[in-house]
Amino acid sequence: MNKLAVKALATLVLSLQTIALCYAVTLNAFVEEAAQQSLFQNNASRIAMENSALPEVREFAKNQIADHDRFYPKLQQLGQTLKMDVPAEPSTAGKAKQLRLESRDESFDRIYIDSQAETLEQKVMLFKKEALSSENPQLKAFAKSALPGIEKQAQTAKALQEKLKPSAGKLTAPAKP
């Protein structure tokens, strides 16, 4: 083989490796972000179960925990199947939000619901993108199957967010005996 052909072949191999690496990074990014969002929602919801004064917020938190308990093992299984690492902790930003929640008392419910609504909005966008444009059929199917539940959670969070807005009047906690 002449030198030009060897160089062309080497360039082609490197290009294919780069494309494969970019594809893997994109797949890993979806799995990583989905897991980190779910872990943050779960941890924040456990804090809400302890700190919320409002039954509606505690019910939402309970549902978020139940959804995480169904969703996260499926994501872990998918990660194993695709030989991807699935994070076991929220992102640094998620941890910072958790710390903020842990330090709140009277404004806890609003801060919790705002953080959940924001995270769910991001999660809906992430899953829509994956459901529409994923090159991996397993990830695409996973995103499509999870999306309706995530959209329902986001709608519930938005409704609670509207109720908790200062201008909308306050939800009041039951009087303590």
Summary of the structure (lengths in Angstrom):
residues: 177
radius of gyration: 21.0
end to end distance: 89.5
largest distance: 90.1
contacts: 516
relative contact order: 0.13
helix: 81%
strand: 0%
